[in-house]
């Protein structure tokens, strides 16, 4: 590439607690993103990166590094997975980039209200079933025809089969 046009903005997946969903939001680059974006210009020959923002925005408004994904996304899958792997205390777990404790408590509470965790924070049978859902457990809260108690019963496969089209229609996550 000889030329790179850097707008200074990109879409980033973030968790919105008001709607209890991940969404793509437009954010400004971090300085690390901007430097990485400029790298392809001139890799194989002379090149130029055109930045559509002023230097002051780069030095004073952009974060130095991007906020780690564990600090800005839905942790329900991670909480379920760690619980299924036998991690007792998630607050003491050695994350590479630890999420805020409030986020961990929020997702544990959501999983408890769904019936995936018991009163002591241990995984229930429903929680073990939910670990198998790739899109995550929280969309199940909105399924009006399948409630947590149905997923515990022997005929739960009817409920899970009813939910299958919902998951196949969801867009793939990158």
N, C-alpha and C positions, 0 to 999 in steps of 0.2 A: 504494500500500500504506500502510496506517495502522499496522500492527504488524509487527515483525520479531522472531522468536524465534531467538536466537543460542546454539547449544549449545557453541560453542567448538571443535568437532571437525569434521573432514571426511575423506573418503577421497582419498588421493593416490597416483598411480602411482609406484612405486619399483622399482628393480632389486634383486633378491635374488641375490647371487652364489652362495649355497649351493645353490640349485636352478636357477640360470642362467635365470631368468625374471623378467619384470615381474609385479608383483602390486599389488593395491589394499590399502593399509594405512591404518589410522585414525591420524590425527595431530591435534594441537591446532593451531588457527589461528596464524598469525603476527599481529602487531599490525596490519599492513597489511591482511590479510584481514578482521580483525574490524572495522576502520574502514570498509572497503568494504562489508561485509555490512550495516552500520548505515545506509548511504546511502539505500537505497530507502524507509526509514521516513520519511514526511513529505515526499516529493518533490512530491506534488500537493496536499498539505494537511497538517494537523497529524498527527504520527506519533510512535511510540515504539519503541525497540529494547530488548527484554528480553534481557539476557545471563545465561546460566545458569552463570556463574562469577564469582568474586570479583575485585575490582580488583587485588588482590595477584598473582593468577595472570596477569592481563593485563600488569602492569608488570614482574614478576620471572621469569615462567616462559615467556612467549611470545617467540619470536624477533621481531625487528623486521620482517624481510622473509622471504618464503618462499624456500626453497632453490631455485635455478634448475633447470629440468628437465634440462639437460645434465649437471648434477652428481649426479643421482639416478636416471637411467634407463639402459636398455640402449643402448650406443653402437655396436653392431655395424652397424646400418644407416648411421649417420653415417660411420663409418670406411670402409665400402664405398663410399658415395657420394662422399666426398672423394677417395678413391683413384681412383675412376672419372673424377673431374674433373681428375686430374693433380696433386693435392697430394702432394708427395714426403715432407715431414716434418710429421707431424700435431702434434708437440710445439711447433712454431713457428707453427702456424696461429693466426690471430687470432680466436679465439672471443669472442663477446660476454661470455659467462660461461664461462670455461675449466673443463672437467672436470678432476678430479685426474689427474695423469700415470699413476698406477697403473691407473686405469680404462682409459685409452687402451691401455696395454701389455697389460692383461688381454684386451681385445677383439681387439687385433691378434694375440695368441697364439691365442685361440680361432679366429679366422679362418684363421690359419696351420695349426692342427691339422685344420681342416675342408678345407684345400686351396685356400682362396680367395686366400691371399697366398703368395708364394714366399719363399725364404730371405732375400731382400733387402728384403722388405716391399712388393714390387710386386704388382699385381693379376694373378691367373692367369686363364685362360679360364673356369674355374669361377667365379671371383670376378665376372667380367663377366656370367656367367649369373645369379648370385645377386642382382646389383643389381636385377634385374627382379622379384624376389619382394617384394611389398608388406609381408608380415608380418615379413620379416627372415630372415636365413640360419640363425640358430642352432637353430630347430626342426628343421632338416635333420639335425642331429647325432643326433636320436632316431629317425629314420626307418630302421628295420631293413632294409627292402628296397631302399634307395637309399643307396649310399655315394658318397663324393666321386669315386672313379675312374669310376663309372658315369656321372656327369654330364659327364665329359670326352668320352665316346665319341659316335659318330654316332647311336647309338640312344638317346641321352639323353632324347629326347622321351617314350619309354615310361616312363622313371623319373619325369620331371616330371609326366606325366599321372597317374601313380599317386599322386603327392603332392597333386594338385589338390584332392581331397575334404578332405584334412586342413586346407588353408588356407581352404576355404569354410565349414568347420564352426567355425573359430575366431571368437570374439566380435569384433565391430568395436571398434576403438580410437577413443576420443573425443578 
